[in-house]
Amino acid sequence: MFELSCRAGARLAGAPPQDVDALGHCGRALGLAFQAADDTLDVIAPQSALGKRPGTDLREGVYGLPVLISLHQSGPDSDRLRELLRRDDLGPAEQEEACARIAASGGISGASAIAWLSPWKAASASCSATRPVRPPLVSIVSSTARPVSCRRRTAVHRADPRRGRRGCPGPDL
């Protein structure tokens, strides 16, 4: 949906084909980042923030990126997650355990990495756009690409101008 919106907007604005393609690639990367973050929040966000119990998608048989990453792993946490997901109906305790197993088997960290890296891919896609398109795209990506786990700035972060507003390192653009 993000890719289509970006392509359609560029085309309707009369952008050259090179910019339509660049904006389409940018939209795809931003859409992937959004979906990875949304799937991750379904597993780790508190009920007060989600408006539903974490892991509700699991109970409904909807497996987002963190679940798929976890199921692709081997080990006791992934094995136990497979057992839980084979059940017809997960109760609240099983939902909570499944969420913990997803985190323990690397599903959250893997999906968070994709959510963080995808906007930078969008910025790379903007490099093939003509000059008037690039600065706004880079600005959008720079303001949205922050790793979920980076919460505070240290003295080292404040002293290093290459680090973002929250002190999070980001690829050079």
C-alpha positions as CSV (number, residue, x, y, z in Angstrom):
1,M,0.0,0.0,0.0
2,F,2.9,2.4,0.8
3,E,4.5,1.6,-2.5
4,L,1.3,2.1,-4.5
5,S,0.6,5.4,-2.7
6,C,4.1,6.7,-3.4
7,R,4.1,5.6,-7.1
8,A,0.6,7.0,-7.7
9,G,1.4,10.3,-6.1
10,A,4.6,10.7,-8.1
11,R,2.8,9.7,-11.3
12,L,-0.1,12.1,-10.7
13,A,2.4,14.9,-10.0
14,G,4.0,14.3,-13.4
15,A,7.3,13.0,-12.0
16,P,9.7,11.5,-14.5
17,P,9.8,7.6,-14.5
18,Q,13.1,7.6,-12.6
19,D,11.4,9.4,-9.7
20,V,8.3,7.3,-9.8
21,D,10.5,4.2,-9.4
22,A,12.6,5.7,-6.6
23,L,9.5,6.8,-4.7
24,G,8.0,3.3,-5.2
25,H,11.0,1.6,-3.8
26,C,11.0,4.1,-0.9
27,G,7.4,3.4,-0.2
28,R,7.9,-0.3,-0.2
29,A,10.8,0.0,2.3
30,L,8.7,2.3,4.6
31,G,5.8,-0.1,4.4
32,L,8.0,-3.0,5.4
33,A,9.3,-0.9,8.3
34,F,5.7,-0.1,9.4
35,Q,4.5,-3.6,9.2
36,A,7.6,-5.0,11.1
37,A,7.1,-2.5,13.8
38,D,3.3,-3.1,14.0
39,D,3.9,-6.9,14.2
40,T,6.5,-6.4,16.9
41,L,4.2,-4.2,19.0
42,D,1.5,-6.8,18.9
43,V,3.9,-9.1,20.9
44,I,5.7,-6.6,23.2
45,A,3.5,-3.6,23.8
46,P,1.4,-3.3,27.0
47,Q,-2.3,-3.8,26.8
48,S,-2.9,-0.2,27.7
49,A,-1.0,1.0,24.6
50,L,-2.4,-1.6,22.2
51,G,-6.0,-1.6,23.4
52,K,-5.9,-5.4,23.3
53,R,-4.0,-8.1,25.1
54,P,-0.5,-8.7,23.6
55,G,-0.5,-11.8,21.4
56,T,-4.1,-11.5,20.3
57,D,-3.0,-12.0,16.7
58,L,-1.4,-15.3,17.8
59,R,-4.7,-16.5,19.3
60,E,-6.4,-15.6,16.0
61,G,-3.8,-17.5,14.0
62,V,-2.3,-14.4,12.5
63,Y,1.5,-14.8,12.6
64,G,3.5,-11.6,12.1
65,L,7.2,-11.2,11.3
66,P,8.4,-11.8,14.9
67,V,6.5,-15.1,15.0
68,L,7.8,-16.2,11.6
69,I,11.4,-15.4,12.6
70,S,11.0,-17.3,15.8
71,L,9.5,-20.4,14.1
72,H,12.4,-20.4,11.6
73,Q,14.9,-20.8,14.6
74,S,15.8,-24.0,16.4
75,G,16.0,-24.4,20.1
76,P,13.8,-25.0,23.1
77,D,12.0,-21.6,22.9
78,S,11.1,-22.1,19.3
79,D,10.1,-25.7,19.9
80,R,7.8,-24.7,22.8
81,L,6.3,-21.9,20.6
82,R,5.5,-24.4,17.9
83,E,3.7,-26.6,20.6
84,L,1.7,-23.6,21.8
85,L,0.7,-22.5,18.3
86,R,-0.6,-26.0,17.4
87,R,-3.4,-25.5,20.0
88,D,-6.8,-24.5,18.8
89,D,-7.3,-21.8,21.4
90,L,-4.6,-20.0,23.4
91,G,-5.7,-18.8,26.8
92,P,-4.3,-15.7,28.4
93,A,-1.4,-17.6,30.1
94,E,-0.5,-19.3,26.9
95,Q,-0.6,-16.0,25.0
96,E,1.8,-14.5,27.5
97,E,4.1,-17.5,27.3
98,A,4.1,-17.5,23.5
99,C,5.0,-13.8,23.5
100,A,7.9,-14.5,25.9
101,R,9.1,-17.4,23.7
102,I,9.0,-15.2,20.7
103,A,11.2,-12.7,22.4
104,A,13.6,-15.3,23.8
105,S,14.1,-17.0,20.4
106,G,15.1,-13.8,18.6
107,G,11.8,-12.9,16.9
108,I,11.5,-9.5,18.5
109,S,15.2,-8.5,17.9
110,G,15.0,-9.8,14.3
111,A,11.8,-7.9,13.4
112,S,13.0,-4.8,15.2
113,A,16.2,-4.9,13.1
114,I,14.1,-5.1,9.9
115,A,11.9,-2.2,11.1
116,W,15.0,-0.1,11.8
117,L,16.9,-0.9,8.6
118,S,14.0,-0.6,6.1
119,P,13.7,3.2,6.3
120,W,17.5,3.4,5.6
121,K,16.9,1.3,2.5
122,A,14.2,3.8,1.6
123,A,16.7,6.6,1.9
124,S,19.1,4.6,-0.4
125,A,16.2,4.3,-2.9
126,S,15.9,8.0,-2.9
127,C,19.4,8.4,-4.2
128,S,18.3,7.4,-7.7
129,A,15.7,10.2,-7.6
130,T,16.3,13.6,-9.2
131,R,17.6,16.3,-6.9
132,P,14.3,18.0,-5.9
133,V,12.9,14.6,-4.5
134,R,15.9,13.5,-2.5
135,P,16.0,16.0,0.4
136,P,12.4,15.5,1.5
137,L,12.7,11.7,1.4
138,V,16.0,11.7,3.4
139,S,14.3,14.0,5.9
140,I,11.3,11.7,6.4
141,V,13.5,8.7,6.8
142,S,15.9,10.4,9.2
143,S,13.1,11.4,11.4
144,T,11.5,7.9,11.5
145,A,14.4,5.5,11.6
146,R,15.1,4.9,15.3
147,P,15.8,1.5,16.9
148,V,13.1,0.6,19.4
149,S,15.7,-0.4,22.0
150,C,17.6,2.9,22.0
151,R,15.9,4.9,24.8
152,R,18.5,7.3,26.3
153,R,21.4,9.4,25.4
154,T,24.7,9.1,27.1
155,A,27.6,11.5,27.2
156,V,29.2,9.6,24.3
157,H,26.1,10.0,22.2
158,R,25.8,13.7,22.9
159,A,29.5,14.2,21.9
160,D,29.1,12.4,18.6
161,P,27.3,14.4,16.0
162,R,26.9,11.4,13.7
163,R,24.3,10.0,16.2
164,G,20.6,10.8,15.9
165,R,18.4,12.9,18.2
166,R,18.0,10.0,20.6
167,G,21.6,9.0,20.4
168,C,21.0,6.1,18.1
169,P,23.6,5.3,15.4
170,G,22.3,5.4,11.9
171,P,23.9,4.5,8.6
172,D,25.6,7.4,6.7
173,L,23.4,8.9,4.0
